[in-house]
Amino acid sequence: MNTKKVIKFFLFFLFFSLFFVYASGQSARGKGRLAGVVVDGEGNSIQSAKIVMEFLGKDVSTLESTSDKRGRWGFLGLGTGRWRITASLDGYIPSSIDFHVSQLEKNPKITLILQKLLASDKPFIEDEGSFEFLEKGNELYGEGKYAEALSAFEEFLRLNPKAYQTRLNIYNCYRELGEYEKAIEQCNLILENVSQDETLGKEMAAKALAGIGECYLLQKDMENAQKYFEQSIETYPENELIAYNVGEIFFSNQKLEEALRYFTLASEIKPDWSDSYYKLGLVFLNTANMARAAENFEKFLILEPDTERAKSAKNILEQIKK
């Protein structure tokens, strides 16, 4: 089995996830510190694992390190915001976690667990040269060329039929093209595959259900939209990003009451995450509830005091308090 192919696809898929969180432009020039350890499924330290930290914001920053003989790793000079930490090593399934780094408070140590690849595991990628289609698809999608991006993603999937996660990219293209039935079909095909994926299955199921909900919302079928959004949350209730992204969908469609519900849920799942409070502030601002808007922007500034968004939040607070 070609372990490198599995790892490469896993990291590539994470990078091109359809859901994004926005944070500071000073991501790699801060004062934050983060450290942790890499262990196997039995708790034994793993040496020489590659550790990659990727900032999940507009200003993309990627830092790399390697675990020492005790499995320890660490990074200095991190900016406030959401980071993705991924550990990988040949012979193991990659492990990844999203974490909000603080510059003001001490960040807890992160433990990354790498599980051994079994002989029965099968690679997602059968044609490594086909990555050019995935890269091209993402490039075209970013340019708004959804039909061309769709063709590239479908070709990648044709060459790698086990890489079912690519259907999320295909779904996104159909949604942008307004072909909602085909978009929903892609989500249902994802749901048929998740039981075979111990690593990403639960997350993929939650995203597929949210995708179906979004299609119904865009067709103004609020009853079905709400049903699928709730199923999405129930599938992955400990993941604040799922709740946050559902809130984003409602917010972008000016469904402020529903957006409020899901941004609030995200803040309850992850109380020390600044993004939820920023969006709650915007929701309350749009509903003219200035007291609650100010309350949430102030919470946001405690967690994220020195970013571009912080400047915006401070300006809003100044206007509210005049």
C-alpha positions, 0 to 999 in steps of 0.5 A: 500500500502507498501510504504517501498517497493516503496522506497526500490526499488527506492533507489536500482535502483538508486544505480545500475544505468547503467551509472557511474561518476568517482570522488575523492577517498577522498569523505567523508574527504573533506572540502565541505558543503552542506545544504538544506530543504525538503518540500511537494508539497505545500512548507510546511516543512517536518520533520524527512525525511531521507536524504542520500548522496551517492558519485558517484565514485569509492570510495563509501561513504554514509552519512545519516541525518534527516531533523529537524522540519523546514525541514532543513538538512546539511552535513560537510566534503564533498569531491569534486565530484558528489553526489546523495542526496535522501530524503525519508519518509513513505507516500511520493514518494522519491526525488533525485538529483545529485549535484557537490559539491565544496570544494572551493566555497559556494554550493547553498542550495538544495530543495528536494520536496516530493510528497504525495503517492496517494491511486491510486499509485501501488507498483513496488515490489510485492515480497520483498524477490525477492531482492536477485535476483536483488542483485545476478544479479548485483554481477554476472554482475560485475564479467562478468558473463552476462548469469547468471546475465541475468537469475537473472534479468529475475527472479526478473522481473518475480516476480515483473512485474511492475518493468519495470526499471529492463529491463535496467539491462537485456538490459545491459546483452544482449548488453554484450553478443552481442545479440543486437536485444534482447537488443533493444527489452528490450529498446523498452519495457521500452519505452512502460512503461515510460508514466505511471512513473511520477518519473523516466519516462523521465530519463528511456526513455532517457536511453532506447533511448541511449541504442538503439543508442549504439546497432546500434553503436556497429553494425557500423550503425552510421546513426541509432546510431546518430538518437537515441542518438539525441532522447535521448538528446531531451527527457531529454535535461536538464540532463548533465549525459545523454549527458555525457554518450553518449559521453562516448559511442562514446569515448570508441568506438574511435569515437572522433569527436562525443564524443567531441560533446556530452562532450561539450554539457554536459559542456554547460548544467552543466558548473561547472561540472568537469567530462566533462572538464576532458573528453574533455581534453582526447579527445583533447589529443587523437586528438593531439590538445594540446592547447585545451587539456591544456585549458580543463584540466586547467578548470577541475583543477579549479573545482577539484584540489585535487583528484587522477584525478587531479594528472593525469591532472597535470601530463598531463599538465606538459608533454604538456608544456615541 
